[in-house]
């Protein structure tokens, strides 16, 4: 099995998260971002602050883009907790 990318603290973030029912290299790279988003949600952080900090975009200047990014990545973060984690558990990285 090919080696997957490691999570990155400051990854490239696409405007829309993946929607496929399998883990992507993008998901592996964004694992830390997904966890931080879920933590922010649990803390009832304002979504605009989350996009400023994690996505490094200004939701006042680009409100539609910011909300689209937030919503799609939050959906993916929830998918990771409900289904995606199973893919992580089933993978053997050869170590």
The first five atom37 places (N, CA, C, CB, O) and aatype in JSON, in Angstrom:
{
  "aatype": [20, 20, 20, 20, 20, 20, 20, 20, 20, 20, 20, 20, 20, 20, 20, 20, 20, 20, 20, 20, 20, 20, 20, 20, 20, 20, 20, 20, 20, 20, 20, 20, 20, 20, 20, 20, 20, 20, 20, 20, 20, 20, 20, 20, 20, 20, 20, 20, 20, 20, 20, 20, 20, 20, 20, 20, 20, 20, 20, 20, 20, 20, 20, 20, 20, 20, 20, 20, 20, 20, 20, 20, 20, 20, 20, 20, 20, 20, 20, 20, 20, 20, 20, 20, 20, 20, 20, 20, 20, 20, 20, 20, 20, 20, 20],
  "atom_mask": [
    [1, 1, 1, 1, 1],
    [1, 1, 1, 1, 1],
    [1, 1, 1, 1, 1],
    [1, 1, 1, 1, 1],
    [1, 1, 1, 1, 1],
    [1, 1, 1, 1, 1],
    [1, 1, 1, 1, 1],
    [1, 1, 1, 1, 1],
    [1, 1, 1, 1, 1],
    [1, 1, 1, 1, 1],
    [1, 1, 1, 1, 1],
    [1, 1, 1, 1, 1],
    [1, 1, 1, 1, 1],
    [1, 1, 1, 1, 1],
    [1, 1, 1, 1, 1],
    [1, 1, 1, 1, 1],
    [1, 1, 1, 1, 1],
    [1, 1, 1, 1, 1],
    [1, 1, 1, 1, 1],
    [1, 1, 1, 1, 1],
    [1, 1, 1, 1, 1],
    [1, 1, 1, 1, 1],
    [1, 1, 1, 1, 1],
    [1, 1, 1, 1, 1],
    [1, 1, 1, 1, 1],
    [1, 1, 1, 1, 1],
    [1, 1, 1, 1, 1],
    [1, 1, 1, 1, 1],
    [1, 1, 1, 1, 1],
    [1, 1, 1, 1, 1],
    [1, 1, 1, 1, 1],
    [1, 1, 1, 1, 1],
    [1, 1, 1, 1, 1],
    [1, 1, 1, 1, 1],
    [1, 1, 1, 1, 1],
    [1, 1, 1, 1, 1],
    [1, 1, 1, 1, 1],
    [1, 1, 1, 1, 1],
    [1, 1, 1, 1, 1],
    [1, 1, 1, 1, 1],
    [1, 1, 1, 1, 1],
    [1, 1, 1, 1, 1],
    [1, 1, 1, 1, 1],
    [1, 1, 1, 1, 1],
    [1, 1, 1, 1, 1],
    [1, 1, 1, 1, 1],
    [1, 1, 1, 1, 1],
    [1, 1, 1, 1, 1],
    [1, 1, 1, 1, 1],
    [1, 1, 1, 1, 1],
    [1, 1, 1, 1, 1],
    [1, 1, 1, 1, 1],
    [1, 1, 1, 1, 1],
    [1, 1, 1, 1, 1],
    [1, 1, 1, 1, 1],
    [1, 1, 1, 1, 1],
    [1, 1, 1, 1, 1],
    [1, 1, 1, 1, 1],
    [1, 1, 1, 1, 1],
    [1, 1, 1, 1, 1],
    [1, 1, 1, 1, 1],
    [1, 1, 1, 1, 1],
    [1, 1, 1, 1, 1],
    [1, 1, 1, 1, 1],
    [1, 1, 1, 1, 1],
    [1, 1, 1, 1, 1],
    [1, 1, 1, 1, 1],
    [1, 1, 1, 1, 1],
    [1, 1, 1, 1, 1],
    [1, 1, 1, 1, 1],
    [1, 1, 1, 1, 1],
    [1, 1, 1, 1, 1],
    [1, 1, 1, 1, 1],
    [1, 1, 1, 1, 1],
    [1, 1, 1, 1, 1],
    [1, 1, 1, 1, 1],
    [1, 1, 1, 1, 1],
    [1, 1, 1, 1, 1],
    [1, 1, 1, 1, 1],
    [1, 1, 1, 1, 1],
    [1, 1, 1, 1, 1],
    [1, 1, 1, 1, 1],
    [1, 1, 1, 1, 1],
    [1, 1, 1, 1, 1],
    [1, 1, 1, 1, 1],
    [1, 1, 1, 1, 1],
    [1, 1, 1, 1, 1],
    [1, 1, 1, 1, 1],
    [1, 1, 1, 1, 1],
    [1, 1, 1, 1, 1],
    [1, 1, 1, 1, 1],
    [1, 1, 1, 1, 1],
    [1, 1, 1, 1, 1],
    [1, 1, 1, 1, 1],
    [1, 1, 1, 1, 1]
  ],
  "atom_positions": [
    [[0.85, -1.18, 0.0], [0.0, 0.0, 0.0], [0.89, 1.24, 0.0], [-0.96, 0.0, 1.22], [1.86, 1.3, 0.75]],
    [[0.57, 2.22, -0.83], [1.38, 3.45, -0.85], [1.29, 4.19, 0.48], [0.94, 4.36, -2.01], [0.25, 4.18, 1.14]],
    [[2.37, 4.83, 0.83], [2.39, 5.59, 2.08], [1.55, 6.86, 1.92], [3.85, 5.95, 2.48], [1.65, 7.57, 0.92]],
    [[0.74, 7.13, 2.91], [-0.12, 8.3, 2.91], [0.63, 9.51, 3.46], [-1.4, 8.05, 3.73], [1.59, 9.35, 4.21]],
    [[0.2, 10.71, 3.09], [0.83, 11.91, 3.64], [0.59, 12.01, 5.15], [0.3, 13.17, 2.93], [-0.4, 11.5, 5.67]],
    [[1.49, 12.66, 5.81], [1.34, 12.91, 7.25], [0.5, 14.18, 7.45], [2.75, 13.06, 7.95], [0.49, 15.06, 6.59]],
    [[-0.21, 14.26, 8.58], [-0.93, 15.5, 8.88], [0.02, 16.69, 8.91], [-1.67, 15.39, 10.22], [1.18, 16.57, 9.31]],
    [[-0.48, 17.83, 8.48], [0.32, 19.04, 8.39], [-0.32, 20.13, 9.26], [0.46, 19.52, 6.92], [-1.55, 20.24, 9.31]],
    [[0.5, 20.91, 9.93], [-0.03, 21.98, 10.78], [-0.52, 23.18, 9.99], [1.02, 22.42, 11.77], [-1.41, 23.9, 10.44]],
    [[0.04, 23.4, 8.82], [-0.35, 24.55, 8.0], [-0.56, 24.1, 6.56], [0.73, 25.68, 8.08], [0.19, 24.5, 5.67]],
    [[-1.58, 23.26, 6.33], [-1.77, 22.69, 4.99], [-2.46, 23.64, 4.02], [-2.56, 21.42, 5.09], [-3.06, 24.64, 4.43]],
    [[-2.36, 23.32, 2.75], [-3.2, 23.97, 1.73], [-4.64, 23.54, 2.03], [-2.75, 23.57, 0.24], [-4.9, 22.37, 2.3]],
    [[-5.57, 24.48, 1.97], [-6.97, 24.16, 2.22], [-7.78, 24.56, 0.99], [-7.5, 24.88, 3.5], [-7.82, 25.73, 0.6]],
    [[-8.43, 23.57, 0.4], [-9.26, 23.79, -0.78], [-10.56, 24.5, -0.4], [-9.56, 22.45, -1.5], [-10.95, 24.5, 0.77]],
    [[-11.21, 25.08, -1.37], [-12.49, 25.75, -1.11], [-13.57, 24.76, -0.69], [-12.94, 26.51, -2.35], [-14.47, 25.11, 0.07]],
    [[-13.48, 23.53, -1.17], [-14.47, 22.5, -0.84], [-13.75, 21.22, -0.45], [-15.44, 22.26, -2.03], [-12.83, 20.78, -1.14]],
    [[-14.17, 20.63, 0.66], [-13.58, 19.37, 1.13], [-14.07, 18.21, 0.27], [-13.92, 19.13, 2.62], [-15.09, 18.32, -0.4]],
    [[-13.33, 17.1, 0.28], [-13.77, 15.92, -0.47], [-15.13, 15.41, 0.03], [-12.72, 14.8, -0.38], [-15.51, 15.65, 1.18]],
    [[-15.84, 14.71, -0.84], [-17.12, 14.12, -0.45], [-17.17, 12.63, -0.72], [-18.26, 14.81, -1.19], [-18.21, 12.0, -0.51]],
    [[-16.09, 12.06, -1.18], [-16.06, 10.63, -1.47], [-16.12, 9.83, -0.18], [-14.79, 10.25, -2.28], [-15.76, 10.34, 0.89]],
    [[-16.57, 8.59, -0.26], [-16.7, 7.73, 0.91], [-15.42, 6.95, 1.18], [-17.86, 6.76, 0.71], [-15.46, 5.78, 1.56]],
    [[-14.3, 7.59, 1.0], [-13.0, 6.99, 1.28], [-12.06, 8.1, 1.7], [-12.43, 6.2, 0.04], [-12.25, 9.26, 1.33]],
    [[-11.05, 7.75, 2.48], [-10.05, 8.75, 2.88], [-9.21, 9.14, 1.68], [-9.16, 8.21, 4.01], [-8.81, 8.29, 0.88]],
    [[-8.94, 10.4, 1.56], [-8.09, 10.9, 0.49], [-6.77, 11.39, 1.08], [-8.8, 12.05, -0.3], [-6.66, 11.57, 2.3]],
    [[-5.8, 11.61, 0.24], [-4.55, 12.21, 0.71], [-4.83, 13.56, 1.35], [-3.53, 12.35, -0.45], [-4.18, 13.94, 2.33]],
    [[-5.78, 14.28, 0.8], [-6.17, 15.58, 1.35], [-6.65, 15.41, 2.8], [-7.28, 16.23, 0.49], [-6.28, 16.2, 3.67]],
    [[-7.46, 14.39, 3.05], [-7.94, 14.14, 4.41], [-6.79, 13.87, 5.37], [-8.91, 12.95, 4.42], [-6.76, 14.4, 6.49]],
    [[-5.84, 13.07, 4.94], [-4.69, 12.78, 5.8], [-3.94, 14.06, 6.14], [-3.74, 11.78, 5.12], [-3.54, 14.28, 7.28]],
    [[-3.75, 14.9, 5.15], [-3.04, 16.15, 5.36], [-3.81, 17.06, 6.33], [-2.81, 16.87, 4.03], [-3.2, 17.8, 7.1]],
    [[-5.13, 17.01, 6.28], [-5.96, 17.91, 7.1], [-6.45, 17.31, 8.42], [-7.13, 18.34, 6.31], [-7.32, 17.91, 9.06]],
    [[-5.95, 16.19, 8.85], [-6.43, 15.59, 10.1], [-6.39, 16.56, 11.27], [-5.61, 14.35, 10.44], [-7.34, 16.64, 12.05]],
    [[-5.31, 17.31, 11.4], [-5.19, 18.27, 12.5], [-6.24, 19.37, 12.35], [-3.76, 18.89, 12.54], [-6.83, 19.8, 13.34]],
    [[-6.47, 19.82, 11.14], [-7.48, 20.86, 10.9], [-8.87, 20.34, 11.28], [-7.47, 21.31, 9.41], [-9.64, 21.05, 11.93]],
    [[-9.2, 19.12, 10.89], [-10.5, 18.55, 11.24], [-10.67, 18.49, 12.76], [-10.65, 17.14, 10.63], [-11.73, 18.83, 13.28]],
    [[-9.64, 18.06, 13.47], [-9.72, 17.98, 14.93], [-9.89, 19.37, 15.53], [-8.45, 17.31, 15.5], [-10.7, 19.56, 16.44]],
    [[-9.15, 20.33, 15.03], [-9.28, 21.7, 15.54], [-10.67, 22.26, 15.27], [-8.21, 22.61, 14.91], [-11.22, 22.98, 16.09]],
    [[-11.24, 21.93, 14.11], [-12.6, 22.39, 13.81], [-13.61, 21.8, 14.78], [-12.97, 22.03, 12.36], [-14.5, 22.5, 15.27]],
    [[-13.47, 20.51, 15.06], [-14.39, 19.86, 15.99], [-14.24, 20.42, 17.4], [-14.16, 18.35, 16.0], [-15.22, 20.6, 18.12]],
    [[-13.01, 20.7, 17.8], [-12.77, 21.34, 19.1], [-13.42, 22.72, 19.16], [-11.25, 21.46, 19.39], [-14.05, 23.08, 20.15]],
    [[-13.27, 23.48, 18.08], [-13.87, 24.82, 18.03], [-15.39, 24.73, 18.1], [-13.44, 25.56, 16.75], [-16.04, 25.53, 18.76]],
    [[-15.95, 23.76, 17.41], [-17.4, 23.57, 17.45], [-17.86, 23.23, 18.87], [-17.83, 22.45, 16.46], [-18.85, 23.78, 19.36]],
    [[-17.14, 22.34, 19.53], [-17.48, 21.96, 20.91], [-17.39, 23.16, 21.86], [-16.56, 20.84, 21.4], [-18.15, 23.26, 22.82]],
    [[-16.46, 24.06, 21.57], [-16.28, 25.26, 22.39], [-17.24, 26.38, 21.98], [-14.84, 25.75, 22.3], [-17.21, 27.48, 22.53]],
    [[-18.08, 26.08, 20.99], [-19.04, 27.07, 20.46], [-18.36, 28.32, 19.91], [-20.02, 27.47, 21.56], [-18.87, 29.44, 20.04]],
    [[-17.22, 28.11, 19.28], [-16.49, 29.21, 18.64], [-17.28, 29.7, 17.42], [-15.05, 28.78, 18.23], [-17.94, 28.91, 16.75]],
    [[-17.2, 30.97, 17.16], [-17.84, 31.55, 15.99], [-17.16, 31.02, 14.73], [-17.79, 33.11, 16.04], [-15.93, 30.99, 14.65]],
    [[-17.95, 30.6, 13.76], [-17.39, 30.01, 12.55], [-16.46, 30.98, 11.83], [-18.51, 29.57, 11.61], [-15.49, 30.56, 11.2]],
    [[-16.75, 32.27, 11.93], [-15.91, 33.27, 11.24], [-14.5, 33.29, 11.83], [-16.55, 34.67, 11.35], [-13.52, 33.46, 11.1]],
    [[-14.4, 33.11, 13.13], [-13.08, 33.07, 13.76], [-12.33, 31.8, 13.35], [-13.22, 33.14, 15.3], [-11.12, 31.82, 13.15]],
    [[-13.05, 30.71, 13.23], [-12.44, 29.44, 12.79], [-11.84, 29.61, 11.41], [-13.49, 28.29, 12.78], [-10.71, 29.18, 11.16]],
    [[-12.58, 30.25, 10.5], [-12.05, 30.44, 9.13], [-10.86, 31.39, 9.12], [-13.14, 30.97, 8.19], [-9.91, 31.19, 8.36]],
    [[-10.92, 32.4, 9.94], [-9.77, 33.32, 10.01], [-8.51, 32.58, 10.47], [-10.07, 34.49, 10.98], [-7.44, 32.74, 9.87]],
    [[-8.65, 31.8, 11.51], [-7.48, 31.14, 12.1], [-7.01, 29.94, 11.28], [-7.8, 30.68, 13.52], [-5.83, 29.83, 10.96]],
    [[-7.93, 29.06, 10.92], [-7.53, 27.82, 10.25], [-7.37, 27.95, 8.74], [-8.53, 26.75, 10.55], [-6.46, 27.36, 8.16]],
    [[-8.24, 28.71, 8.11], [-8.22, 28.81, 6.66], [-7.5, 30.06, 6.16], [-9.62, 28.81, 6.12], [-7.18, 30.18, 4.98]],
    [[-7.25, 30.97, 7.09], [-6.51, 32.2, 6.78], [-7.19, 33.04, 5.69], [-5.1, 31.86, 6.34], [-6.53, 33.59, 4.8]],
    [[-8.52, 33.12, 5.78], [-9.25, 34.01, 4.88], [-10.14, 34.91, 5.72], [-10.08, 33.2, 3.84], [-10.52, 34.57, 6.84]],
    [[-10.48, 36.04, 5.18], [-11.29, 37.03, 5.89], [-12.76, 36.82, 5.52], [-10.83, 38.48, 5.55], [-13.15, 37.07, 4.38]],
    [[-13.58, 36.36, 6.47], [-14.98, 36.11, 6.16], [-15.78, 37.38, 5.88], [-15.62, 35.36, 7.28], [-16.88, 37.31, 5.33]],
    [[-15.24, 38.52, 6.26], [-15.92, 39.79, 5.96], [-15.73, 40.16, 4.49], [-15.4, 40.93, 6.87], [-16.62, 40.72, 3.86]],
    [[-14.56, 39.84, 3.95], [-14.26, 40.16, 2.55], [-14.79, 39.11, 1.59], [-12.76, 40.32, 2.36], [-15.17, 39.42, 0.46]],
    [[-14.82, 37.85, 2.04], [-15.26, 36.74, 1.19], [-16.27, 35.88, 1.95], [-14.05, 35.88, 0.73], [-15.99, 34.71, 2.22]],
    [[-17.43, 36.43, 2.29], [-18.37, 35.69, 3.14], [-18.89, 34.38, 2.53], [-19.53, 36.56, 3.46], [-18.98, 33.37, 3.23]],
    [[-19.22, 34.38, 1.26], [-19.76, 33.17, 0.63], [-18.7, 32.07, 0.58], [-20.28, 33.47, -0.78], [-18.97, 30.92, 0.91]],
    [[-17.51, 32.44, 0.16], [-16.41, 31.48, 0.09], [-16.07, 30.94, 1.48], [-15.16, 32.12, -0.55], [-15.89, 29.74, 1.66]],
    [[-16.0, 31.83, 2.46], [-15.65, 31.43, 3.82], [-16.67, 30.44, 4.38], [-15.56, 32.66, 4.74], [-16.3, 29.43, 4.97]],
    [[-17.95, 30.73, 4.19], [-18.99, 29.84, 4.71], [-18.99, 28.51, 3.97], [-20.36, 30.5, 4.58], [-19.17, 27.46, 4.6]],
    [[-18.78, 28.53, 2.66], [-18.71, 27.29, 1.88], [-17.55, 26.42, 2.36], [-18.55, 27.61, 0.37], [-17.69, 25.21, 2.53]],
    [[-16.4, 27.05, 2.59], [-15.23, 26.31, 3.08], [-15.51, 25.72, 4.46], [-13.99, 27.22, 3.14], [-15.24, 24.54, 4.71]],
    [[-16.06, 26.55, 5.33], [-16.35, 26.09, 6.69], [-17.33, 24.92, 6.66], [-16.91, 27.25, 7.54], [-17.08, 23.87, 7.26]],
    [[-18.45, 25.1, 5.98], [-19.49, 24.07, 5.95], [-18.98, 22.76, 5.37], [-20.68, 24.55, 5.15], [-19.23, 21.7, 5.94]],
    [[-18.28, 22.82, 4.25], [-17.84, 21.57, 3.62], [-16.78, 20.87, 4.46], [-17.29, 21.85, 2.21], [-16.78, 19.64, 4.55]],
    [[-15.88, 21.63, 5.07], [-14.85, 21.0, 5.9], [-15.42, 20.5, 7.23], [-13.71, 21.99, 6.16], [-14.95, 19.5, 7.76]],
    [[-16.42, 21.19, 7.77], [-17.06, 20.7, 8.99], [-17.83, 19.41, 8.7], [-18.01, 21.77, 9.58], [-17.81, 18.49, 9.51]],
    [[-18.49, 19.35, 7.55], [-19.16, 18.11, 7.17], [-18.15, 16.97, 7.07], [-19.91, 18.28, 5.83], [-18.42, 15.85, 7.51]],
    [[-17.0, 17.26, 6.49], [-15.97, 16.23, 6.35], [-15.41, 15.84, 7.72], [-14.84, 16.71, 5.43], [-15.15, 14.66, 7.96]],
    [[-15.23, 16.8, 8.6], [-14.74, 16.49, 9.95], [-15.72, 15.57, 10.66], [-14.53, 17.8, 10.77], [-15.31, 14.62, 11.33]],
    [[-17.01, 15.83, 10.52], [-18.02, 14.95, 11.12], [-18.01, 13.57, 10.46], [-19.42, 15.58, 11.01], [-18.14, 12.56, 11.14]],
    [[-17.85, 13.53, 9.16], [-17.76, 12.24, 8.46], [-16.58, 11.44, 9.0], [-17.61, 12.46, 6.93], [-16.67, 10.22, 9.17]],
    [[-15.47, 12.12, 9.27], [-14.29, 11.44, 9.82], [-14.62, 10.78, 11.15], [-13.12, 12.42, 9.98], [-14.14, 9.68, 11.43]],
    [[-15.42, 11.44, 11.99], [-15.74, 10.87, 13.31], [-16.77, 9.76, 13.22], [-16.24, 11.96, 14.24], [-16.84, 8.91, 14.11]],
    [[-17.57, 9.76, 12.16], [-18.64, 8.77, 12.04], [-18.26, 7.57, 11.17], [-19.87, 9.43, 11.47], [-18.7, 6.45, 11.44]],
    [[-17.45, 7.81, 10.14], [-17.11, 6.74, 9.21], [-15.64, 6.7, 8.83], [-17.93, 6.86, 7.98], [-15.03, 5.63, 8.77]],
    [[-15.07, 7.86, 8.58], [-13.7, 7.93, 8.07], [-12.67, 7.29, 8.96], [-13.33, 9.34, 7.84], [-11.69, 6.72, 8.47]],
    [[-12.87, 7.37, 10.28], [-11.9, 6.79, 11.2], [-11.75, 5.29, 10.97], [-12.3, 7.06, 12.64], [-10.68, 4.73, 11.22]],
    [[-12.8, 4.63, 10.5], [-12.72, 3.19, 10.25], [-11.68, 2.87, 9.18], [-14.09, 2.64, 9.82], [-10.98, 1.86, 9.25]],
    [[-11.58, 3.75, 8.2], [-10.59, 3.56, 7.14], [-9.18, 3.67, 7.73], [-10.78, 4.6, 6.02], [-8.28, 2.94, 7.33]],
    [[-9.01, 4.58, 8.68], [-7.7, 4.72, 9.35], [-7.35, 3.44, 10.09], [-7.71, 5.91, 10.32], [-6.2, 2.99, 10.05]],
    [[-8.32, 2.87, 10.78], [-8.08, 1.67, 11.57], [-7.78, 0.45, 10.71], [-9.26, 1.38, 12.45], [-7.05, -0.45, 11.13]],
    [[-8.33, 0.41, 9.51], [-8.15, -0.74, 8.63], [-6.85, -0.69, 7.84], [-9.29, -0.85, 7.68], [-6.4, -1.72, 7.32]],
    [[-6.24, 0.48, 7.74], [-5.03, 0.6, 6.94], [-3.82, 0.08, 7.67], [-4.81, 2.05, 6.55], [-3.67, 0.24, 8.88]],
    [[-2.95, -0.56, 6.92], [-1.68, -1.04, 7.44], [-0.6, -0.29, 6.69], [-1.52, -2.6, 7.28], [-0.44, -0.46, 5.48]],
    [[0.14, 0.56, 7.42], [1.16, 1.36, 6.74], [2.5, 0.66, 6.63], [1.35, 2.67, 7.46], [3.48, 1.24, 6.16]],
    [[2.55, -0.59, 7.05], [3.78, -1.36, 6.89], [4.8, -1.14, 7.97], [4.39, -1.03, 5.6], [5.89, -1.71, 7.9]],
    [[4.49, -0.34, 8.99], [5.44, -0.11, 10.09], [5.38, -1.22, 11.11], [5.18, 1.22, 10.77], [6.11, -1.19, 12.1]]
  ]
}
